[in-house]
Amino acid sequence: MAIVFTYGSLMCADIMAAITGVDLHSDVVVISNFARYALRGQTFPAMVAEESARVEGRLYYDVDESALARLDVFEGDCYRRCTVSVKTSNGTDLRAQAYVLRDFYRSLLADWDWDFDHFLAHGKKDFTNRYLS
């Protein structure tokens, strides 16, 4: 079983369940030395290594191999799955899997942070129609 850190559309439990096929227990967490940016022309973000930056996201526990394989397909070639360190809300340090933008695609990054609240208000419906229908 894996622990998966999410920082964009997959922070929505309903979207995560639609992709993985299971409802997963989750927690709000923070990751250090990474930054989240909007992607030009997309409703979802990308995360890249960046010293002294922090990203708040959601950690999903007990992700089985089948669900992880579905996430790999969903995330596609632009992202690579790697192991990262996260800090839980109670201060515990854990290792988790996260999808980080491949260096080849860095030119797609916008120069502003992606905003989860804006996604919920303005992008989630379009995202679900486009990627989950």
Sequence and secondary structure as in RCSB ss.txt:
>XXXX:A:sequence
MAIVFTYGSLMCADIMAAITGVDLHSDVVVISNFARYALRGQTFPAMVAEESARVEGRLYYDVDESALARLDVFE
GDCYRRCTVSVKTSNGTDLRAQAYVLRDFYRSLLADWDWDFDHFLAHGKKDFTNRYLS
>XXXX:A:secstr
 EEEEE SGGGSHHHHHHHHSS   EEEEEEEEEEEEEBTT SSEEEEEEEEEEEEEEEEEEE HHHHHHHHHHH
 TTEEEEEEEEEETTS EEEEEEEEE GGGGGGB SS   HHHIIIIIHHHHHHHH  
